[in-house]
Amino acid sequence: MDAERVPLKRMETEVDRYKTDKKTWQDLNVVISHVKNSANKLWSFNNPFEDKIAKSSDESVLTATATRKAIVDKKQITVKQVATADRFLSGSLNTEFKVDAGTYRFRIGKDEISFSFPGGTVNEFVSMINKKGKNLLKASVLRNTQDTQVVVIESLKTGKENKLEFLDDAISFGLKSGMLKKTTTSSLSVPLRSEAIKQLASPLTAGMYSIQEGVLSVNPSVKLQIPIQPSFTLNQNMVLEYEVKTHQIAPEELKEITPPSGPEIPDTGYIEHKGIRIYSEKSKVITPEQKQPEPAKRVDDMNVLSFKSQGNVISLPQLKDSENFIKVQIPIGKLAPNIESFIIQNNNTNRSIQLRNITITDPTVRGGYVAANPISQAGDAILELNGVEIVRDKNQIDDLIPEVTINLLQKSDKPIDLSIERDVDAIKQDIIAFIGNYNRLITEIDILTRKKESVIDEATYLTPEERKDAEKRLGILQGDITLMNLKNSLQRIMMNPYKTDGDRNMVLLAQLGISTNAATGSAGSLDKSLLRGYLQIDESKLTQALKAHPEWARELFGNDTNGDLIVDTGVAYTVENYLKPYINTGGIFETKIATINSQMSRKKTEIRNYNEHLKDYEAKLRKKYGMMEGMIEELQKSSQSLKNLNQGNK
């Protein structure tokens, strides 16, 4: 039977070889798919050359993200104020403090939260707020001492218009817990009317100022004051707000100063005699020569605004030149106890000042109540973009720069540079991935078609496990014409020139720092592995080329040369299209695998049939040997009978 099984073992070995060949082509199909996919990524509609990145010069102040549609640009942003939300703290409460039953209502901007509470502990009340608060309100309890606790209630919406108000029984809780207190504080709107404006150091005359639609315009070299009668008392929380802009007056717009014309000399008169009029000779007056007066010296003084309190003049921040109104907020309550007058001193010779909406308010006031212990107060984000002031009610701003989302983190007095750039690192990584996949494919073809172990030694990127596997596959497809043609064609594609707008400056991969330089090392020794077609990347040269000419680089990988908006040339485009017939459905590799499957199927059928033959053959042998054993047994019995007969005759 062992002798009869020899053909079976040979057939099983052939099946194993078919399986190895099939897996080899399948694995090669995967490697080629990686090359094709990485090539596609470099020229298709989602190619990395359009990826943008937003870089902030100080990411502790602001960060940003950009979409592919963002325009490469540079902006300068000053974060004057980040958007904040109301956060109120209660007084210290003992651990036995109870919250009364009632209907609790809270308003955040235009949204309201209302719920009934049956009465209970602070923790139960806080749990109810968090349950009903949705995305608008939350609360927490903190043990500020071993025996006391405090409650924090905070709005989840930022912005000046999203103030947190306590309504119904929530007011009683706020007062009882020390979170709120009553206030009689009022607000002040500084009047901008002609009758309210007074002179400062000189009488008012026509043309010194004008008021139109609530905007006060103060001309150059004019000083005004607006008395506040009676004086307005300030508290620590009060904020002064006003909107201001400047207007630069060109020299030609200023009135030209002309020299005086000199004295007027009266007519000397005449006499008449017999109807004849005789005129006297005109008087002669000698006057000094009149010279053109020197132009007034230009004055630029941005310390324009101030206010008077208890007889003292307190300066407000310097103005900034702006063609648009800038909103200014100043914590005036921390500067003085009251305000007696608002002062405008425009000492400038070539600049007019425009003011509007001058108000003093207490942002902590909520319907006659004020937060007793405000941790933070609702306020808008204020930033300056290229000199233009921007106000938003949130810190994530996506409507300022097209396709860019800005995240404000903290206030900064210094302007932050925000650059929208091409994501060179992403482009580099995709190019490196493409070249890496290409080199791996060339290595794989060399391993399969060559018997030299040096091929494996040169593939230094292989892991120990991959190296062992490569040794098993070394040369198993030696002489395969399909693979040899594939390698030669790919090498030619990678070395060919391609048309770009850079003309001769960008037609080859080598101009991006990607080449098969065979001379390496300080002595210029020959690296034989590079002669096999492996590509190397000079990363510094690649980075420099991508920064200098990203469009040329994009066109080198995929370019529309006839203007029909369809890519028709380029390294990556050509590689992908060349590889499609190999790995597509019904392609070269699938046909080879199908052929192997057919051969393996036929061989398995032969094995099944031969196994049946072995069974029959073994049965026949067993039957034959059984008959032989039976005959031997009969012969042995006959032999024994003869022996017994002989012994009896003796």
C-alpha positions as MATLAB code, in Angstrom:
seq = 'MDAERVPLKRMETEVDRYKTDKKTWQDLNVVISHVKNSANKLWSFNNPFEDKIAKSSDESVLTATATRKAIVDKKQITVKQVATADRFLSGSLNTEFKVDAGTYRFRIGKDEISFSFPGGTVNEFVSMINKKGKNLLKASVLRNTQDTQVVVIESLKTGKENKLEFLDDAISFGLKSGMLKKTTTSSLSVPLRSEAIKQLASPLTAGMYSIQEGVLSVNPSVKLQIPIQPSFTLNQNMVLEYEVKTHQIAPEELKEITPPSGPEIPDTGYIEHKGIRIYSEKSKVITPEQKQPEPAKRVDDMNVLSFKSQGNVISLPQLKDSENFIKVQIPIGKLAPNIESFIIQNNNTNRSIQLRNITITDPTVRGGYVAANPISQAGDAILELNGVEIVRDKNQIDDLIPEVTINLLQKSDKPIDLSIERDVDAIKQDIIAFIGNYNRLITEIDILTRKKESVIDEATYLTPEERKDAEKRLGILQGDITLMNLKNSLQRIMMNPYKTDGDRNMVLLAQLGISTNAATGSAGSLDKSLLRGYLQIDESKLTQALKAHPEWARELFGNDTNGDLIVDTGVAYTVENYLKPYINTGGIFETKIATINSQMSRKKTEIRNYNEHLKDYEAKLRKKYGMMEGMIEELQKSSQSLKNLNQGNK';
ca = [
       0.000    0.000    0.000;
       2.902    2.423    0.729;
       4.169    1.831   -2.756;
       0.676    2.367   -4.176;
       0.323    5.670   -2.226;
       3.382    7.279   -3.891;
       1.328    8.859   -6.728;
      -1.147   10.190   -4.101;
       1.631   11.939   -2.210;
       2.834   13.454   -5.443;
      -0.675   14.755   -6.231;
      -1.062   16.164   -2.692;
       2.274   17.952   -3.103;
       0.967   19.473   -6.315;
      -2.161   20.691   -4.496;
       0.012   22.276   -1.814;
       2.001   24.009   -4.543;
      -1.225   25.260   -6.113;
      -2.308   26.619   -2.729;
       1.050   28.353   -2.302;
       0.822   29.831   -5.809;
      -2.731   30.985   -5.188;
      -1.805   32.674   -1.891;
       1.215   34.241   -3.577;
      -0.918   35.831   -6.287;
      -3.524   36.880   -3.727;
      -0.872   38.511   -1.533;
       0.643   40.187   -4.575;
      -2.822   41.439   -5.486;
      -3.039   43.090   -2.040;
       0.381   44.742   -2.453;
      -0.573   46.078   -5.889;
      -3.908   47.304   -4.469;
      -1.975   49.353   -1.905;
       0.090   50.915   -4.701;
      -3.029   51.623   -6.766;
      -4.950   53.132   -3.840;
      -2.059   55.330   -2.708;
      -1.614   56.493   -6.321;
      -5.314   57.304   -6.576;
      -5.126   59.410   -3.426;
      -2.477   61.649   -5.009;
      -4.506   62.696   -8.049;
      -8.222   62.123   -7.342;
     -10.689   64.767   -6.157;
      -9.681   64.199   -2.518;
      -5.957   64.573   -3.185;
      -3.941   65.997   -0.250;
      -2.704   68.977   -2.259;
      -5.962   70.774   -1.408;
      -5.816   69.961    2.304;
      -5.428   73.092    4.423;
      -4.176   73.615    7.948;
      -4.649   76.620   10.210;
      -1.603   77.561   12.281;
      -1.815   79.885   15.271;
       1.260   81.706   16.573;
      -0.045   81.109   20.115;
      -2.302   78.088   20.575;
      -2.886   78.980   24.221;
      -4.922   81.980   22.976;
      -6.663   80.561   19.914;
      -6.655   77.554   17.630;
      -8.309   77.021   14.286;
      -9.215   74.344   11.767;
      -9.596   74.765    8.021;
     -11.426   72.754    5.372;
     -10.084   71.907    1.921;
     -12.003   74.873    0.488;
     -10.249   77.436    2.688;
      -8.138   80.053    0.906;
      -4.430   80.248    1.672;
      -4.085   83.497    3.609;
      -2.682   85.188    6.708;
      -4.746   87.005    9.316;
      -3.903   88.905   12.474;
      -6.325   88.464   15.368;
      -6.356   90.140   18.759;
      -8.587   88.398   21.308;
      -9.839   91.213   23.507;
     -12.342   89.076   25.377;
     -13.580   85.490   25.227;
     -17.261   84.672   25.434;
     -18.353   83.782   28.946;
     -21.435   82.392   30.654;
     -23.076   83.205   33.972;
     -21.775   81.145   36.904;
     -23.267   81.973   40.279;
     -22.067   80.763   43.675;
     -24.198   80.510   46.809;
     -23.116   81.444   50.279;
     -21.874   78.783   52.709;
     -24.746   76.454   53.620;
     -24.808   73.957   56.444;
     -25.219   70.317   55.538;
     -28.797   70.329   56.853;
     -29.919   73.093   54.463;
     -33.238   72.227   52.763;
     -34.634   73.516   49.487;
     -38.329   74.404   49.703;
     -40.972   72.830   47.492;
     -42.150   74.971   44.617;
     -42.030   75.774   40.933;
     -38.556   76.730   39.833;
     -37.991   78.662   36.642;
     -34.742   79.791   35.036;
     -34.307   81.862   31.880;
     -31.161   81.778   29.738;
     -31.505   84.358   26.984;
     -34.710   83.391   25.158;
     -34.841   79.842   26.552;
     -36.550   78.776   29.756;
     -36.342   75.798   32.086;
     -39.197   75.073   34.484;
     -39.831   72.214   36.894;
     -41.645   71.396   40.108;
     -39.568   70.357   43.097;
     -41.212   68.573   46.047;
     -38.649   69.886   48.499;
     -35.536   68.146   49.743;
     -31.803   68.338   50.179;
     -29.384   70.438   48.185;
     -28.094   67.332   46.385;
     -31.622   66.367   45.337;
     -32.274   69.904   44.092;
     -29.026   69.937   42.111;
     -29.877   66.528   40.580;
     -33.231   67.899   39.471;
     -31.577   70.918   37.799;
     -29.125   68.682   35.949;
     -31.958   66.370   34.881;
     -34.138   69.187   33.553;
     -31.351   71.530   32.461;
     -30.731   69.840   29.116;
     -27.997   71.779   27.289;
     -28.836   75.055   28.994;
     -28.184   74.798   32.719;
     -26.237   72.693   35.174;
     -25.495   72.751   38.891;
     -23.052   71.213   41.349;
     -22.455   70.979   45.097;
     -19.038   71.514   46.666;
     -17.940   71.064   50.264;
     -16.089   74.320   50.939;
     -15.404   73.350   54.548;
     -15.794   70.220   56.609;
     -19.199   71.382   57.872;
     -20.541   73.582   55.047;
     -21.304   73.387   51.355;
     -21.854   75.729   48.424;
     -24.002   75.440   45.302;
     -22.837   76.502   41.845;
     -25.461   77.134   39.151;
     -24.139   77.936   35.690;
     -25.484   78.647   32.256;
     -24.180   76.493   29.407;
     -24.689   79.250   26.836;
     -22.132   82.001   26.427;
     -22.839   85.516   25.229;
     -24.067   88.810   26.603;
     -27.640   88.110   25.519;
     -27.728   84.757   27.321;
     -27.948   86.019   30.877;
     -29.145   83.670   33.579;
     -32.293   84.885   35.359;
     -34.040   83.352   38.378;
     -37.854   83.329   38.231;
     -40.718   82.239   40.520;
     -39.479   80.142   43.450;
     -35.961   80.147   42.031;
     -35.709   83.766   43.253;
     -36.576   82.676   46.803;
     -33.931   79.955   46.637;
     -31.370   82.439   45.322;
     -32.041   84.878   48.177;
     -32.220   82.194   50.858;
     -28.986   80.527   49.714;
     -27.103   83.795   49.394;
     -26.734   83.391   45.642;
     -28.769   86.543   44.881;
     -29.388   89.873   46.547;
     -31.746   92.742   45.798;
     -30.383   95.826   44.090;
     -31.586   99.348   43.344;
     -28.838   99.942   40.819;
     -29.971  101.735   37.681;
     -28.273  102.233   34.330;
     -27.179  105.435   32.610;
     -27.360  106.426   28.971;
     -25.160  109.476   28.323;
     -27.284  111.941   26.304;
     -25.975  112.990   22.888;
     -28.057  116.123   22.346;
     -26.944  119.636   21.503;
     -28.442  121.066   24.678;
     -26.496  118.547   26.777;
     -23.076  119.416   25.292;
     -21.016  122.175   26.896;
     -17.786  123.937   26.054;
     -14.492  122.969   27.619;
     -11.887  125.774   27.845;
     -13.416  127.753   24.935;
     -16.900  128.880   23.814;
     -18.832  126.608   21.492;
     -19.211  127.814   17.925;
     -20.967  126.459   14.869;
     -19.031  123.759   13.053;
     -17.176  122.443   16.110;
     -19.348  119.339   16.235;
     -22.455  117.767   14.769;
     -25.054  115.210   15.863;
     -26.827  113.042   13.313;
     -28.872  109.907   14.013;
     -27.418  109.558   17.493;
     -23.774  109.926   16.378;
     -21.680  112.746   17.846;
     -18.935  113.944   15.455;
     -16.224  116.091   17.014;
     -14.017  118.054   14.618;
     -10.244  118.528   15.008;
      -8.917  120.742   17.828;
     -12.289  120.746   19.623;
     -12.828  120.065   23.333;
     -16.289  119.197   24.686;
     -17.860  117.849   27.833;
     -21.211  116.268   28.599;
     -22.222  116.993   32.218;
     -24.028  114.255   34.148;
     -26.538  115.989   36.417;
     -26.906  114.844   39.039;
     -23.685  112.832   39.193;
     -24.159  109.090   38.708;
     -23.063  106.745   41.499;
     -21.074  103.719   40.402;
     -20.683  100.280   41.966;
     -17.861   97.773   41.497;
     -19.698   95.776   38.814;
     -20.585   98.647   36.485;
     -19.295   98.728   32.931;
     -18.971  101.702   30.584;
     -19.718  100.906   26.953;
     -19.404  103.117   23.906;
     -18.801  102.808   20.195;
     -16.168  104.975   18.571;
     -14.425  105.448   15.250;
     -12.036  107.967   13.766;
     -11.876  109.758   10.428;
      -8.526  110.731    8.972;
      -8.713  114.122    7.255;
      -6.418  114.490    4.264;
      -4.297  117.687    4.178;
      -6.135  118.944    1.097;
      -9.438  118.757    3.019;
      -8.199  121.241    5.642;
      -8.966  124.939    5.141;
      -5.978  126.725    3.639;
      -4.626  129.599    5.723;
      -4.272  132.755    3.540;
      -2.291  135.897    4.422;
      -4.259  139.014    5.479;
      -5.197  141.331    2.632;
      -3.915  144.468    4.370;
      -5.762  147.742    5.228;
      -8.560  149.056    3.025;
      -7.733  152.603    1.764;
     -10.819  154.875    1.383;
     -11.505  156.768   -1.864;
     -10.073  160.372   -1.903;
     -13.128  161.838   -3.572;
     -13.532  164.481   -6.349;
     -14.803  168.022   -7.131;
     -17.054  169.370   -9.874;
     -16.554  172.717  -11.690;
     -18.901  173.837  -14.374;
     -20.090  170.242  -14.972;
     -16.617  168.852  -14.997;
     -15.723  166.153  -12.362;
     -12.142  166.233  -11.178;
     -10.830  163.236   -9.117;
      -8.122  163.539   -6.547;
      -5.030  161.420   -6.891;
      -5.275  158.164   -4.888;
      -3.509  157.992   -1.559;
      -0.315  156.012   -1.379;
       0.135  153.779    1.727;
       3.296  151.781    2.232;
       2.504  148.382    3.926;
       4.934  145.624    4.938;
       5.183  142.527    2.707;
       2.665  139.831    3.720;
       4.097  136.263    3.941;
       2.151  132.983    3.736;
       1.577  131.813    7.345;
       3.291  128.562    8.239;
       0.880  125.574    8.323;
      -0.210  124.439   11.752;
       1.961  121.654   13.189;
       0.250  118.292   12.916;
      -0.940  116.832   16.230;
      -1.786  113.149   16.732;
      -3.216  112.492   20.180;
      -5.287  109.363   20.789;
      -5.944  110.225   24.456;
      -9.311  111.697   23.566;
     -11.829  110.371   26.092;
     -11.963  110.807   29.841;
     -14.465  111.444   32.614;
     -14.583  113.548   35.762;
     -15.214  112.056   39.195;
     -15.103  114.043   42.441;
     -13.160  116.775   40.696;
     -10.554  114.420   39.227;
     -10.170  113.720   35.527;
      -9.697  109.998   34.803;
      -8.451  109.001   31.356;
     -10.080  106.246   29.342;
      -8.107  103.926   26.998;
      -6.491  105.415   23.926;
      -8.459  105.264   20.707;
      -7.422  103.278   17.657;
      -7.889  104.401   14.094;
     -10.739  102.486   12.502;
     -13.078  103.053    9.586;
     -15.804  101.134   11.418;
     -17.275  101.632   14.868;
     -15.426   99.728   17.592;
     -17.279   98.734   20.736;
     -15.303   99.448   23.889;
     -16.116   98.010   27.340;
     -14.441   99.404   30.462;
     -15.023   98.301   34.095;
     -15.659  101.889   35.159;
     -16.958  100.816   38.564;
     -13.413   99.825   39.533;
     -12.004  103.219   38.482;
     -14.139  105.716   40.412;
     -17.070  106.030   42.840;
     -19.130  108.243   40.501;
     -19.147  110.092   37.187;
     -19.838  113.841   36.937;
     -19.160  114.457   33.241;
     -17.963  112.754   30.072;
     -15.104  114.615   28.341;
     -14.013  114.623   24.692;
     -10.713  116.420   23.981;
      -9.883  116.085   20.294;
      -6.446  117.709   20.132;
      -5.827  116.125   16.738;
      -5.356  118.398   13.745;
      -6.134  115.807   11.050;
      -8.619  113.513   12.738;
     -12.311  113.765   13.641;
     -13.915  111.559   16.302;
     -17.335  109.929   16.145;
     -19.127  108.523   19.227;
     -22.418  106.758   19.825;
     -24.276  104.551   22.326;
     -22.517  105.703   25.508;
     -24.009  103.706   28.400;
     -23.174  102.590   31.925;
     -24.762   99.332   33.101;
     -24.377   96.658   35.738;
     -24.159   93.326   33.845;
     -24.877   91.373   37.029;
     -28.383   92.784   37.438;
     -31.129   90.263   36.691;
     -34.630   91.698   36.999;
     -33.984   93.702   40.166;
     -31.583   91.112   41.600;
     -27.859   90.763   41.339;
     -25.544   87.798   41.820;
     -24.018   87.990   45.271;
     -20.999   85.859   44.355;
     -20.591   85.822   40.573;
     -17.803   83.487   39.429;
     -18.224   84.693   35.849;
     -20.767   86.791   33.973;
     -22.364   86.413   30.553;
     -20.326   88.278   27.977;
     -19.586   88.263   24.268;
     -16.338   87.335   22.613;
     -14.621   90.420   21.245;
     -11.791   90.132   18.789;
     -10.086   92.321   16.269;
      -9.421   90.875   12.816;
      -7.012   92.896   10.680;
      -8.080   96.051   12.532;
     -11.846   95.346   12.424;
     -13.588   94.611   15.721;
     -15.774   91.501   15.751;
     -18.338   90.527   18.399;
     -19.769   87.015   18.759;
     -21.709   85.250   21.508;
     -19.556   82.111   21.420;
     -15.913   81.107   21.362;
     -16.202   78.771   18.378;
     -16.530   81.081   15.390;
     -17.117   79.589   11.939;
     -18.641   82.546   10.076;
     -15.719   84.955   10.104;
     -13.178   83.446    7.704;
     -14.705   81.242    4.967;
     -14.184   77.507    5.632;
     -12.225   78.225    8.839;
     -13.395   77.597   12.412;
     -11.677   79.665   15.101;
     -11.625   78.524   18.738;
     -10.977   81.281   21.265;
      -9.315   80.108   24.472;
      -8.225   83.176   26.413;
      -7.709   86.920   26.189;
      -4.475   88.321   24.818;
      -3.187   91.869   24.521;
      -0.889   90.892   21.667;
      -2.154   90.117   18.157;
      -2.017   86.458   17.140;
      -0.936   85.470   13.635;
      -3.270   82.952   12.006;
      -1.961   81.355    8.823;
      -4.090   79.255    6.483;
      -1.625   77.055    4.626;
      -1.494   73.925    2.567;
      -0.965   70.912    4.788;
       2.539   70.116    3.540;
       2.981   67.352    6.139;
      -0.163   65.567    4.914;
       1.011   65.856    1.304;
       4.437   64.495    2.250;
       2.959   61.550    4.137;
       0.788   60.536    1.175;
       3.730   60.824   -1.227;
       5.938   58.822    1.151;
       3.188   56.174    1.452;
       2.947   55.941   -2.345;
       6.722   55.558   -2.792;
       6.873   53.081    0.103;
       4.141   50.917   -1.436;
       5.884   51.097   -4.826;
       9.220   49.972   -3.314;
       7.503   47.122   -1.477;
       5.912   45.927   -4.732;
       9.280   45.984   -6.535;
      10.816   44.047   -3.623;
       7.974   41.511   -3.691;
       8.428   40.929   -7.428;
      12.181   40.475   -6.944;
      11.625   37.960   -4.124;
       9.188   35.923   -6.211;
      11.180   35.953   -9.443;
      14.780   35.669   -8.204;
      16.643   33.006   -6.258;
      19.267   35.279   -4.684;
      18.969   35.870   -0.939;
      20.617   39.283   -1.435;
      17.190   40.489   -2.562;
      15.870   39.831    0.952;
      18.968   41.318    2.590;
      18.465   44.569    0.676;
      14.863   44.873    1.938;
      15.959   46.219    5.321;
      12.429   47.241    6.268;
      11.296   43.590    6.596;
      10.541   42.340   10.102;
      12.097   39.026   11.227;
       8.762   37.257   10.618;
       8.390   38.841    7.155;
      11.980   37.853    6.345;
      11.310   34.199    7.204;
       8.192   34.244    5.059;
      10.141   35.858    2.208;
      12.746   33.086    2.384;
       9.992   30.504    1.854;
       8.682   32.373   -1.199;
      12.070   33.143   -2.727;
      11.997   32.394   -6.456;
       8.700   30.465   -6.486;
       7.566   32.433   -9.575;
      10.992   32.583  -11.152;
      10.851   33.507  -14.822;
       7.197   34.668  -14.707;
       6.860   37.005  -17.701;
       3.815   38.790  -16.250;
       5.710   39.973  -13.198;
       8.839   40.909  -15.118;
       6.795   43.049  -17.524;
       4.953   44.606  -14.594;
       8.206   45.630  -12.892;
       9.789   47.027  -16.050;
       6.693   49.047  -16.945;
       6.362   50.529  -13.448;
      10.010   51.583  -13.425;
       9.543   53.291  -16.782;
       6.381   55.080  -15.584;
       8.126   56.383  -12.457;
      11.058   57.742  -14.479;
       9.093   59.303  -17.366;
       8.651   63.122  -17.619;
       5.140   64.609  -17.240;
       3.764   67.960  -18.315;
       3.148   70.640  -15.651;
       2.853   74.422  -15.555;
       6.397   74.458  -14.208;
       7.702   73.322  -17.593;
      11.260   72.053  -17.237;
      11.368   73.051  -13.589;
       8.928   70.284  -12.630;
       8.592   67.342  -15.012;
      10.344   64.515  -13.123;
       9.992   62.954   -9.691;
      13.694   63.642   -9.207;
      12.867   67.368   -9.084;
      10.800   66.598   -5.990;
      13.709   64.743   -4.404;
      12.459   61.256   -5.431;
      14.977   59.258   -7.425;
      16.983   56.030   -7.839;
      20.355   57.567   -7.015;
      22.679   54.558   -6.954;
      25.692   56.471   -5.574;
      25.464   56.694   -1.787;
      27.790   57.148    1.135;
      30.627   59.608    1.630;
      32.825   57.790   -0.864;
      30.077   57.595   -3.489;
      29.977   53.799   -3.300;
      27.502   51.912   -5.444;
      24.311   50.699   -3.780;
      23.241   47.749   -5.923;
      19.770   47.666   -4.353;
      18.972   50.985   -5.990;
      19.783   49.516   -9.366;
      16.753   47.259   -8.950;
      14.479   50.323   -9.263;
      13.907   51.192   -5.619;
      13.194   54.891   -5.031;
      14.705   57.119   -2.366;
      13.237   60.359   -0.982;
      15.249   63.443   -0.079;
      12.737   64.727    2.484;
      14.254   68.208    2.821;
      14.182   68.699   -0.945;
      10.621   67.346   -1.093;
       9.486   69.756    1.653;
      11.141   72.701   -0.065;
       9.554   71.858   -3.422;
       6.070   71.407   -1.913;
       6.266   74.763   -0.141;
       7.634   76.604   -3.165;
       5.429   75.122   -5.908;
       2.577   72.963   -4.535;
       0.530   73.337   -7.730;
       3.366   72.048   -9.913;
       3.822   69.088   -7.573;
       0.105   68.310   -7.748;
       0.198   68.407  -11.550;
       3.222   66.081  -11.595;
       1.081   63.372   -9.963;
      -2.137   64.145  -11.837;
      -2.816   66.874  -14.403;
      -5.527   67.989  -16.833;
      -3.592   69.002  -19.937;
      -6.496   69.690  -22.348;
      -8.776   71.763  -20.117;
     -11.708   69.330  -20.017;
     -11.548   69.161  -16.179;
     -10.535   65.488  -16.365;
      -7.079   64.365  -15.282;
      -5.288   62.727  -18.198;
      -1.606   62.475  -17.217;
       0.782   62.373  -14.263;
       2.812   59.798  -12.352;
       0.086   58.661   -9.945;
      -2.629   58.788  -12.603;
      -0.550   56.634  -14.990;
       0.435   54.131  -12.293;
      -3.169   53.595  -11.210;
      -4.454   53.159  -14.733;
      -1.632   50.752  -15.585;
      -2.366   48.586  -12.530;
      -6.136   48.381  -13.058;
      -6.014   45.486  -15.593;
      -3.961   43.463  -13.125;
      -6.281   43.617  -10.120;
      -9.724   44.595  -11.414;
     -12.516   42.033  -11.593;
     -11.732   39.682  -14.430;
      -8.194   41.041  -14.630;
      -4.841   39.336  -15.071;
      -4.406   38.242  -11.454;
      -7.990   37.066  -11.085;
      -7.575   35.006  -14.256;
      -4.378   33.440  -12.899;
      -6.053   32.653   -9.594;
      -9.058   31.178  -11.441;
      -6.698   28.988  -13.487;
      -4.995   27.789  -10.310;
      -8.396   27.079   -8.748;
      -9.339   24.971  -11.778;
      -6.070   23.066  -11.672;
      -6.430   22.533   -7.949;
     -10.036   21.396   -8.377;
      -9.047   18.862  -11.022;
      -6.178   17.630   -8.915;
      -8.443   17.252   -5.879;
     -10.817   15.213   -8.049;
      -7.921   13.020   -9.062;
      -6.992   12.621   -5.392;
     -10.552   11.616   -4.490;
     -10.651    9.095   -7.318;
      -7.257    7.723   -6.408;
      -8.320    7.404   -2.756;
     -11.250    5.310   -3.946;
      -8.791    3.213   -5.977;
      -6.607    2.782   -2.878;
      -9.607    1.618   -0.875;
     -10.549   -0.930   -3.538;
      -6.942   -1.992   -3.974;
      -6.503   -2.419   -0.218;
      -9.743   -4.452   -0.031;
      -8.558   -6.714   -2.846;
      -5.205   -7.180   -1.118;
      -6.895   -7.951    2.166;
      -9.165  -10.458    0.444;
      -6.246  -12.025   -1.417;
      -4.100  -12.227    1.707;
      -7.092  -13.552    3.657;
      -7.495  -16.358    1.144;
      -3.769  -17.058    1.290;
      -3.878  -17.194    5.097;
      -6.831  -19.591    4.852;
      -4.937  -21.834    2.480;
      -1.876  -21.737    4.773;
      -4.079  -22.695    7.700;
      -5.543  -25.628    5.703;
      -2.072  -26.720    4.682;
      -0.907  -26.510    8.275;
      -3.846  -28.695    9.359;
      -3.094  -31.198    6.580;
       0.550  -31.196    7.580;
      -0.371  -31.874   11.200;
      -2.685  -34.718   10.179;
       0.072  -36.333    8.183;
       2.427  -36.049   11.121;
      -0.131  -37.667   13.399;
      -0.710  -40.497   10.872;
       2.985  -41.230   10.575;
       3.363  -41.375   14.323;
       0.446  -43.875   14.569;
       1.979  -46.193   12.001;
       5.180  -46.308   13.980;
];
